[in-house]
């Protein structure tokens, strides 16, 4: 198996404090804590507005070595412009500081709204603009709009691969032509578990898989049972070994190119009832990815030693 990253979508949630995050953990250290409990996090703020280079730099510094971020593409491109007139806005995204994540930059996620239907012409143009390495991304970023002057990050430390994944929510994308487009442009189709609300397609379209688990019974809220997690673990093992599940829900009858292995990124987005981080950790255990990240008291001692020591004294040293 190659790289398998299991994590959460976002990390700033008030109900998580005192449940996943120890009550004594300061808010500014929550990302440091989460990045040592899990191996990847989706940055959600970038979906709602362009973030700033200082934020990306701070997130880079706060997180553990070998940690990976995915970055959610700005909704201005997907939901407002709906893939029309997107050249400059796309350049703005990559100028906003994304490249400051350096080796911690994982895939870029592009999510489309439920009322966005498959338009081959618009989709082809969008996919053709996406940069597939950091040099291409830097070239694109330099075409940003003037309003980004003074708040751009326009440098890279080296040329690195850059991946993209597309999440759809309309049945019109359940089409062989769409799958063929993604494969041609080497873009992953997001496997999205949405409690049956939107399509869940499992076609393999790139050299990696991208999963978003929003809840299998109650969208954004329900946790995953042991049986459900074992089912996802089995599918992940198959995908990462270069295969495809026998019962995969496919839009195309054409098999993907054969590979010896695939990378995989999986994010739990069932955050409403504080299920996401715990389900992510349970899935990691099932995949044999458990390590020191599973000792939460030890994590607290590493990211906020003064508070950990104080809590130990309060607990009688236990």
C-alpha positions as CSV (number, residue, x, y, z in Angstrom):
1,X,0.0,0.0,0.0
2,X,1.1,3.6,-0.7
3,X,0.0,6.7,1.2
4,X,-3.3,6.3,3.2
5,X,-4.4,9.5,5.0
6,X,-7.5,9.4,7.3
7,X,-8.8,12.5,8.8
8,X,-11.5,15.1,9.3
9,X,-13.2,17.9,7.4
10,X,-12.3,21.1,9.3
11,X,-11.1,21.2,12.9
12,X,-12.8,24.3,14.5
13,X,-16.0,23.1,16.1
14,X,-17.3,24.4,19.4
15,X,-19.0,21.1,20.4
16,X,-15.7,19.3,20.1
17,X,-14.2,21.2,23.0
18,X,-14.1,19.1,26.1
19,X,-15.0,16.0,24.0
20,X,-12.3,15.4,21.4
21,X,-10.2,18.4,22.5
22,X,-9.3,18.3,26.2
23,X,-11.1,21.0,28.1
24,X,-7.8,22.6,29.1
25,X,-6.5,22.8,25.5
26,X,-6.3,26.4,24.3
27,X,-8.1,27.0,21.0
28,X,-4.9,28.1,19.2
29,X,-3.4,24.7,19.8
30,X,-6.4,22.7,18.5
31,X,-4.9,22.2,15.1
32,X,-1.6,21.0,16.6
33,X,-3.5,18.5,18.6
34,X,-5.7,17.3,15.7
35,X,-2.7,16.9,13.4
36,X,-1.1,14.6,15.8
37,X,-4.3,12.5,16.4
38,X,-5.0,12.1,12.7
39,X,-3.0,12.2,9.5
40,X,-4.9,14.7,7.4
41,X,-7.5,17.5,7.5
42,X,-9.5,19.3,4.9
43,X,-9.2,23.1,5.1
44,X,-12.9,24.2,4.9
45,X,-12.4,28.0,5.3
46,X,-11.0,28.3,1.8
47,X,-14.4,27.2,0.4
48,X,-16.1,30.2,1.9
49,X,-13.5,32.9,1.3
50,X,-9.9,33.2,0.2
51,X,-7.6,32.7,3.1
52,X,-4.4,34.6,3.6
53,X,-0.7,33.5,3.3
54,X,-0.1,34.1,7.0
55,X,-2.8,31.6,7.8
56,X,-1.4,28.9,5.6
57,X,2.0,29.5,7.0
58,X,0.7,29.3,10.5
59,X,-1.1,26.0,9.7
60,X,2.0,24.6,8.2
61,X,4.0,25.4,11.3
62,X,1.4,24.1,13.7
63,X,1.1,20.7,12.2
64,X,3.1,17.5,12.7
65,X,5.8,16.3,10.2
66,X,4.4,14.2,7.4
67,X,0.9,15.7,8.0
68,X,-1.2,16.4,4.9
69,X,-3.8,19.1,4.2
70,X,-6.4,19.0,1.5
71,X,-7.7,22.4,0.4
72,X,-11.3,22.9,-0.5
73,X,-11.7,25.1,-3.6
74,X,-13.5,28.4,-3.3
75,X,-17.2,28.2,-3.8
76,X,-17.1,31.5,-5.9
77,X,-15.8,29.3,-8.7
78,X,-18.2,26.3,-8.3
79,X,-21.3,27.8,-6.8
80,X,-21.5,31.4,-7.9
81,X,-19.7,31.6,-11.3
82,X,-20.6,27.9,-11.9
83,X,-17.5,27.4,-14.0
84,X,-18.0,30.6,-16.2
85,X,-15.3,33.2,-16.3
86,X,-13.1,31.4,-13.8
87,X,-9.6,32.1,-15.1
88,X,-8.7,34.9,-12.7
89,X,-10.7,33.5,-9.7
90,X,-8.8,30.3,-10.1
91,X,-5.5,32.1,-10.2
92,X,-6.6,34.0,-7.0
93,X,-7.0,30.7,-5.2
94,X,-3.5,29.5,-5.9
95,X,-2.1,33.0,-5.1
96,X,-3.8,33.1,-1.7
97,X,-1.2,31.1,0.1
98,X,-2.0,27.5,-0.8
99,X,1.6,27.0,-2.0
100,X,2.9,27.9,1.5
101,X,1.8,24.5,2.6
102,X,4.8,23.0,0.6
103,X,5.1,19.3,1.2
104,X,2.0,19.2,3.4
105,X,-0.2,20.2,0.5
106,X,-2.4,17.2,-0.5
107,X,-5.3,17.3,-3.0
108,X,-7.5,20.2,-3.9
109,X,-11.2,19.4,-3.5
110,X,-13.8,21.0,-5.8
111,X,-17.3,20.5,-4.6
112,X,-20.3,21.3,-6.8
113,X,-23.8,22.2,-5.5
114,X,-26.8,19.9,-5.8
115,X,-28.4,22.0,-8.6
116,X,-25.3,22.0,-10.8
117,X,-25.8,19.6,-13.7
118,X,-23.2,18.0,-15.9
119,X,-22.2,20.4,-18.7
120,X,-19.4,18.8,-20.7
121,X,-18.2,22.0,-22.2
122,X,-17.9,23.9,-19.0
123,X,-16.4,20.9,-17.2
124,X,-13.8,20.3,-19.9
125,X,-12.7,23.9,-19.7
126,X,-12.4,23.8,-15.9
127,X,-10.5,20.6,-15.8
128,X,-8.1,21.9,-18.5
129,X,-7.2,24.8,-16.2
130,X,-6.3,22.8,-13.2
131,X,-2.5,22.7,-12.5
132,X,-1.0,19.3,-11.9
133,X,2.2,20.4,-10.2
134,X,3.3,23.3,-8.1
135,X,5.3,24.9,-10.9
136,X,2.1,25.0,-13.0
137,X,0.2,26.3,-10.0
138,X,2.7,29.1,-9.5
139,X,2.5,30.1,-13.1
140,X,-1.3,30.3,-12.8
141,X,-1.1,32.2,-9.4
142,X,1.0,34.9,-11.0
143,X,-2.1,35.8,-13.2
144,X,-4.1,36.8,-10.1
145,X,-6.3,39.9,-10.0
146,X,-4.9,43.2,-8.8
147,X,-7.0,43.0,-5.7
148,X,-4.6,40.2,-4.5
149,X,-1.6,42.5,-4.6
150,X,0.0,42.6,-1.2
151,X,-1.8,39.5,0.0
152,X,-0.3,36.9,-2.3
153,X,2.2,34.1,-1.8
154,X,4.1,33.5,-5.1
155,X,6.9,31.0,-4.5
156,X,7.5,27.3,-4.2
157,X,10.4,25.4,-2.6
158,X,10.4,22.7,-5.3
159,X,8.3,21.2,-8.0
160,X,5.8,18.8,-6.5
161,X,2.8,16.9,-7.9
162,X,-0.6,18.5,-7.3
163,X,-3.8,16.5,-7.3
164,X,-7.5,17.4,-7.7
165,X,-10.7,15.7,-6.7
166,X,-14.3,16.6,-7.8
167,X,-17.4,16.0,-5.6
168,X,-20.7,16.0,-7.5
169,X,-24.2,16.1,-6.1
170,X,-26.5,15.8,-9.1
171,X,-27.6,12.6,-10.8
172,X,-26.7,13.9,-14.3
173,X,-23.0,13.2,-13.5
174,X,-23.9,9.5,-13.4
175,X,-22.7,9.3,-17.0
176,X,-19.8,7.5,-18.8
177,X,-18.8,10.7,-20.5
178,X,-18.1,12.4,-17.2
179,X,-16.0,9.5,-16.0
180,X,-14.0,9.6,-19.2
181,X,-13.3,13.3,-18.8
182,X,-12.0,12.8,-15.3
183,X,-9.7,10.0,-16.4
184,X,-8.4,12.1,-19.3
185,X,-7.5,14.9,-17.0
186,X,-6.3,12.7,-14.1
187,X,-8.8,14.1,-11.6
188,X,-10.3,11.9,-8.9
189,X,-14.0,11.4,-8.4
190,X,-14.9,11.9,-4.8
191,X,-16.7,8.8,-3.3
192,X,-19.2,10.6,-1.1
193,X,-21.4,8.8,1.5
194,X,-24.3,11.2,2.1
195,X,-26.9,9.0,3.8
196,X,-28.5,8.5,0.3
197,X,-29.2,12.2,-0.3
198,X,-26.9,12.6,-3.3
199,X,-25.2,10.1,-5.7
200,X,-22.4,7.9,-4.4
201,X,-20.3,6.9,-7.4
202,X,-17.2,4.8,-7.0
203,X,-15.5,5.0,-10.4
204,X,-11.7,5.1,-10.2
205,X,-10.6,8.0,-12.3
206,X,-7.1,8.8,-11.1
207,X,-4.0,7.4,-9.4
208,X,-5.6,8.1,-6.0
209,X,-8.9,7.9,-4.2
210,X,-10.7,10.6,-2.3
211,X,-13.5,9.7,0.1
212,X,-15.8,12.0,2.1
213,X,-18.0,10.2,4.7
214,X,-20.8,12.6,5.7
215,X,-22.8,10.0,7.7
216,X,-24.5,6.8,6.4
217,X,-27.8,7.2,8.2
218,X,-28.2,10.9,9.2
219,X,-26.3,13.5,7.1
220,X,-23.5,15.2,8.9
221,X,-24.6,13.7,12.2
222,X,-24.7,9.9,12.5
223,X,-21.7,7.9,13.5
224,X,-20.5,4.8,11.7
225,X,-21.0,1.4,13.2
226,X,-18.3,-1.2,13.5
227,X,-19.9,-3.0,10.5
228,X,-20.0,0.1,8.4
229,X,-16.4,1.0,9.2
230,X,-15.3,-2.6,8.3
231,X,-17.1,-2.2,5.0
232,X,-15.2,1.0,4.2
233,X,-11.9,-0.5,5.4
234,X,-12.4,-3.4,3.0
235,X,-13.1,-1.1,0.2
236,X,-10.1,1.0,1.0
237,X,-7.8,-2.0,1.1
238,X,-9.1,-3.0,-2.4
239,X,-8.6,0.5,-3.9
240,X,-5.2,0.9,-2.3
241,X,-4.1,-2.5,-3.7
242,X,-4.9,-1.2,-7.2
243,X,-8.3,-3.0,-7.5
244,X,-12.0,-2.0,-7.5
245,X,-14.7,-3.5,-5.2
246,X,-16.8,-6.1,-6.9
247,X,-20.0,-4.3,-5.9
248,X,-18.8,-0.8,-6.7
249,X,-21.5,1.7,-7.8
250,X,-20.2,2.7,-11.2
251,X,-21.2,5.2,-13.9
252,X,-19.0,3.7,-16.5
253,X,-18.6,0.0,-17.6
254,X,-15.0,0.7,-18.7
255,X,-12.4,-0.5,-16.2
256,X,-9.8,2.0,-14.9
257,X,-6.2,1.7,-15.9
258,X,-4.5,-1.1,-13.9
259,X,-2.2,0.0,-11.1
260,X,-0.2,-1.9,-8.5
261,X,-1.3,0.5,-5.8
262,X,-3.1,3.8,-5.2
263,X,-2.9,6.5,-2.6
264,X,-6.1,7.3,-0.6
265,X,-7.4,10.3,1.3
266,X,-10.5,9.8,3.5
267,X,-12.3,12.5,5.4
268,X,-15.1,12.2,8.0
269,X,-17.6,15.1,7.8
270,X,-20.1,13.8,10.4
271,X,-19.1,16.5,12.8
272,X,-22.5,17.7,14.3
273,X,-22.5,15.2,17.1
274,X,-18.7,15.0,17.5
275,X,-18.5,11.7,15.6
276,X,-15.9,12.6,12.9
277,X,-12.6,12.5,14.8
278,X,-13.5,9.3,16.7
279,X,-14.8,7.5,13.6
280,X,-11.6,8.5,11.8
281,X,-9.4,7.1,14.5
282,X,-11.5,3.9,14.6
283,X,-11.0,3.5,10.8
284,X,-7.3,4.0,11.2
285,X,-7.2,1.2,13.7
286,X,-8.9,-1.2,11.4
287,X,-6.4,-0.3,8.6
288,X,-3.5,-0.9,10.9
289,X,-2.5,2.8,11.0
290,X,-2.7,3.2,14.7
291,X,0.4,4.5,16.4
292,X,1.3,7.1,19.1
293,X,-1.4,9.3,17.7
294,X,-4.0,7.3,19.6
295,X,-2.7,8.2,23.1
296,X,-4.6,11.5,23.6
297,X,-3.2,12.3,27.0
298,X,0.3,12.0,25.5
299,X,-0.7,14.3,22.7
300,X,-1.9,16.9,25.1
301,X,1.5,16.7,26.9
302,X,3.3,17.3,23.5
303,X,1.2,20.2,22.3
304,X,0.5,21.9,25.6
305,X,2.8,20.5,28.3
306,X,2.0,23.1,30.9
307,X,-1.7,22.3,30.9
308,X,-1.1,18.6,30.8
309,X,1.0,18.8,33.9
310,X,-1.6,20.9,35.6
311,X,-4.3,18.4,34.8
312,X,-2.2,15.5,36.0
313,X,-1.8,17.3,39.4
314,X,-5.5,17.9,39.6
315,X,-6.1,14.2,38.9
316,X,-3.8,13.1,41.7
317,X,-1.0,12.4,39.3
318,X,-2.8,9.6,37.5
